[in-house]
Amino acid sequence: MKFHLPTKIIFGREVFSELEEVVEQEFHVSKILLVTDKGIMNSGIGDRVLSRLKSAHVFDEVESNPKSETINKGGELAQEINPDLVVGLGGGSSLDAAKAIALLSTNRGAIEDYEGREKYKTFPLPVLAIPTTCGTGSEVTWVSVITDTKRRFKMSIKGSRMYPAVALVDPDLLISLPPHLIASTGMDALTHAVEAYTAKVATFTTDIFAKESCTLIFSSIERAFKDVKGNIEAREKMMLGSMLAGIAFGNSDVGAVHCLAEAIGGLCDLPHGVLNSIFLPLVMEFNLPVVEDRYAEIAKLTGISTKNKRIAAQELIEKIKILSHSLLIPSLKDLGLNESQFSVIARNAFQNNSNPYNPREAQSEDYREILVQALNQ
């Protein structure tokens, strides 16, 4: 069994106020590049960071599902200003972008050259990750997912030096997050936990984090969706659950849900968390014959008390469907997908490097069938 987490985690309400002290004590740097998006800058959170990091340059062009051209542009800026530290601020897109730009800060070429594991020759710059959503767990993972726009394919850049050096995780940064993003990023985190727990490479250690994440998210996501500003406990549990899910899948893996979501995201640039929400129960139904016991264990954590494992697992899947409905997650049809795109999506899902770790072997035809089921719901 292997487990690796080099990231120093600073978690809690108001830890954001310690940002300047953290940078001084942990990094001893003189020049900083802040990587974020325009939404974060417009929200005022970016200004709060800059008021504490007066020497920071800003790259705020990150989009949802960050594109290779954007990362390469950020890398050119990094090589021009030669920072000592990259600070990632925002959701998973900004954090993934920060990790990728940190790689290009010290390595020549385009980000497409680094698809796969440990492709860099020089260690990336250190990254300080500050998440503002309760979804990706990117602040504690070794992965950066970037859309190769030429192939319209989401590629994974991985490396042991891609872990952020420090994760500053403050649940109060969720206060301004709108309900639909609480819903989609929260369901993204739940998907991470469920898939990490059932992946072929799951271990005793990753199980601990995955199960605790499931408990936290199931108990708080609807309350956070309804009132994230007023419900302190709910937003703390969601932020913690997201981070623990990141630790879990970062040392285990994900499966067919992510294979589909990333295939569609690369092709159609649709929201990752929404896609995970749509496909999670359908993939669980597909996987049920081989992971009935594991689903039954998760069911127990959510309060499902039946002793029949098959029934408990089925009740869990139904509970997730009801949860998505209560969180107003749109359907695949609402997103504008049509069946003419399914062959390419199914092929790309099969080619995803997480496909081998899905608990049940999934071929292109299986992915296409799941897509048809989703469209007909």
Solvent accessible surface area in square Angstrom, and as a share of the most:
residue,aa,sasa,rsa
1,M,159,0.71
2,K,182,0.77
3,F,76,0.32
4,H,91,0.41
5,L,48,0.24
6,P,69,0.43
7,T,9,0.05
8,K,102,0.43
9,I,55,0.28
10,I,33,0.17
11,F,65,0.27
12,G,16,0.15
13,R,99,0.36
14,E,113,0.51
15,V,14,0.08
16,F,3,0.01
17,S,68,0.44
18,E,71,0.32
19,L,0,0.00
20,E,79,0.35
21,E,93,0.42
22,V,8,0.05
23,V,9,0.05
24,E,105,0.47
25,Q,115,0.51
26,E,64,0.29
27,F,27,0.11
28,H,149,0.67
29,V,39,0.22
30,S,89,0.58
31,K,75,0.32
32,I,6,0.03
33,L,0,0.00
34,L,0,0.00
35,V,0,0.00
36,T,0,0.00
37,D,34,0.18
38,K,113,0.48
39,G,46,0.44
40,I,20,0.10
41,M,36,0.16
42,N,129,0.66
43,S,62,0.40
44,G,25,0.24
45,I,13,0.07
46,G,0,0.00
47,D,85,0.44
48,R,111,0.40
49,V,0,0.00
50,L,45,0.22
51,S,63,0.41
52,R,63,0.23
53,L,7,0.03
54,K,170,0.72
55,S,60,0.38
56,A,19,0.15
57,H,78,0.35
58,V,53,0.30
59,F,8,0.03
60,D,37,0.19
61,E,71,0.32
62,V,7,0.04
63,E,53,0.24
64,S,74,0.48
65,N,9,0.05
66,P,5,0.03
67,K,60,0.25
68,S,1,0.01
69,E,103,0.46
70,T,17,0.10
71,I,0,0.00
72,N,33,0.17
73,K,106,0.45
74,G,0,0.00
75,G,3,0.03
76,E,121,0.54
77,L,47,0.23
78,A,0,0.00
79,Q,56,0.25
80,E,139,0.62
81,I,20,0.10
82,N,111,0.57
83,P,5,0.03
84,D,54,0.28
85,L,0,0.00
86,V,0,0.00
87,V,0,0.00
88,G,0,0.00
89,L,0,0.00
90,G,0,0.00
91,G,16,0.15
92,G,10,0.10
93,S,33,0.21
94,S,1,0.01
95,L,3,0.01
96,D,17,0.09
97,A,0,0.00
98,A,0,0.00
99,K,2,0.01
100,A,0,0.00
101,I,0,0.00
102,A,0,0.00
103,L,0,0.00
104,L,4,0.02
105,S,19,0.12
106,T,43,0.25
107,N,9,0.04
108,R,190,0.69
109,G,57,0.55
110,A,32,0.25
111,I,0,0.00
112,E,51,0.23
113,D,92,0.48
114,Y,21,0.08
115,E,52,0.23
116,G,21,0.20
117,R,127,0.46
118,E,84,0.38
119,K,108,0.46
120,Y,21,0.08
121,K,198,0.84
122,T,71,0.41
123,F,116,0.48
124,P,16,0.10
125,L,30,0.15
126,P,52,0.33
127,V,7,0.04
128,L,0,0.00
129,A,0,0.00
130,I,1,0.00
131,P,5,0.03
132,T,4,0.02
133,T,19,0.11
134,C,0,0.00
135,G,1,0.01
136,T,36,0.21
137,G,1,0.01
138,S,4,0.03
139,E,5,0.02
140,V,1,0.01
141,T,2,0.01
142,W,45,0.16
143,V,20,0.12
144,S,0,0.00
145,V,31,0.18
146,I,1,0.00
147,T,9,0.05
148,D,8,0.04
149,T,37,0.22
150,K,182,0.77
151,R,119,0.43
152,R,126,0.46
153,F,29,0.12
154,K,16,0.07
155,M,1,0.00
156,S,12,0.08
157,I,1,0.01
158,K,15,0.06
159,G,0,0.00
160,S,47,0.30
161,R,129,0.47
162,M,4,0.02
163,Y,20,0.08
164,P,1,0.01
165,A,38,0.30
166,V,4,0.02
167,A,0,0.00
168,L,0,0.00
169,V,0,0.00
170,D,3,0.02
171,P,0,0.00
172,D,28,0.15
173,L,7,0.03
174,L,0,0.00
175,I,60,0.30
176,S,76,0.49
177,L,22,0.11
178,P,52,0.33
179,P,74,0.46
180,H,120,0.54
181,L,64,0.32
182,I,1,0.00
183,A,1,0.00
184,S,6,0.04
185,T,20,0.12
186,G,0,0.00
187,M,0,0.00
188,D,5,0.02
189,A,0,0.00
190,L,0,0.00
191,T,0,0.00
192,H,6,0.03
193,A,0,0.00
194,V,2,0.01
195,E,9,0.04
196,A,0,0.00
197,Y,3,0.01
198,T,9,0.05
199,A,7,0.05
200,K,122,0.52
201,V,61,0.35
202,A,28,0.22
203,T,29,0.17
204,F,149,0.62
205,T,26,0.15
206,T,0,0.00
207,D,16,0.08
208,I,90,0.46
209,F,47,0.20
210,A,0,0.00
211,K,72,0.30
212,E,81,0.36
213,S,0,0.00
214,C,0,0.00
215,T,48,0.28
216,L,17,0.09
217,I,0,0.00
218,F,32,0.14
219,S,53,0.34
220,S,1,0.00
221,I,0,0.00
222,E,70,0.32
223,R,83,0.30
224,A,1,0.00
225,F,32,0.13
226,K,162,0.69
227,D,71,0.37
228,V,14,0.08
229,K,140,0.59
230,G,52,0.50
231,N,37,0.19
232,I,73,0.37
233,E,86,0.38
234,A,0,0.00
235,R,6,0.02
236,E,58,0.26
237,K,54,0.23
238,M,0,0.00
239,M,3,0.01
240,L,54,0.27
241,G,0,0.00
242,S,3,0.02
243,M,9,0.04
244,L,22,0.11
245,A,0,0.00
246,G,0,0.00
247,I,4,0.02
248,A,0,0.00
249,F,33,0.14
250,G,9,0.09
251,N,28,0.15
252,S,14,0.09
253,D,15,0.08
254,V,11,0.07
255,G,1,0.01
256,A,0,0.00
257,V,1,0.00
258,H,7,0.03
259,C,0,0.00
260,L,0,0.00
261,A,0,0.00
262,E,18,0.08
263,A,5,0.04
264,I,0,0.00
265,G,2,0.01
266,G,6,0.06
267,L,26,0.13
268,C,35,0.21
269,D,72,0.37
270,L,29,0.15
271,P,60,0.37
272,H,40,0.18
273,G,10,0.09
274,V,15,0.09
275,L,0,0.00
276,N,0,0.00
277,S,1,0.01
278,I,17,0.09
279,F,0,0.00
280,L,1,0.00
281,P,7,0.04
282,L,4,0.02
283,V,2,0.01
284,M,1,0.01
285,E,69,0.31
286,F,28,0.11
287,N,5,0.02
288,L,15,0.07
289,P,82,0.51
290,V,82,0.47
291,V,11,0.07
292,E,42,0.19
293,D,72,0.37
294,R,71,0.26
295,Y,2,0.01
296,A,11,0.09
297,E,72,0.32
298,I,0,0.00
299,A,0,0.00
300,K,149,0.63
301,L,69,0.34
302,T,20,0.12
303,G,62,0.60
304,I,21,0.11
305,S,101,0.65
306,T,50,0.29
307,K,198,0.84
308,N,76,0.39
309,K,105,0.45
310,R,96,0.35
311,I,79,0.40
312,A,4,0.03
313,A,0,0.00
314,Q,87,0.39
315,E,74,0.33
316,L,0,0.00
317,I,6,0.03
318,E,88,0.40
319,K,71,0.30
320,I,0,0.00
321,K,62,0.26
322,I,105,0.53
323,L,12,0.06
324,S,14,0.09
325,H,146,0.65
326,S,46,0.30
327,L,3,0.01
328,L,140,0.69
329,I,26,0.13
330,P,47,0.30
331,S,36,0.23
332,L,1,0.00
333,K,125,0.53
334,D,104,0.54
335,L,37,0.19
336,G,55,0.53
337,L,11,0.05
338,N,74,0.38
339,E,80,0.36
340,S,99,0.64
341,Q,50,0.22
342,F,0,0.00
343,S,70,0.45
344,V,53,0.31
345,I,0,0.00
346,A,3,0.03
347,R,120,0.44
348,N,9,0.05
349,A,0,0.00
350,F,80,0.33
351,Q,107,0.48
352,N,11,0.05
353,N,72,0.37
354,S,8,0.05
355,N,16,0.08
356,P,80,0.50
357,Y,61,0.23
358,N,1,0.01
359,P,23,0.15
360,R,87,0.32
361,E,122,0.55
362,A,2,0.02
363,Q,63,0.28
364,S,33,0.22
365,E,122,0.55
366,D,42,0.22
367,Y,0,0.00
368,R,83,0.30
369,E,92,0.41
370,I,4,0.02
371,L,0,0.00
372,V,35,0.20
373,Q,69,0.30
374,A,2,0.01
375,L,23,0.12
376,N,111,0.57
377,Q,119,0.53
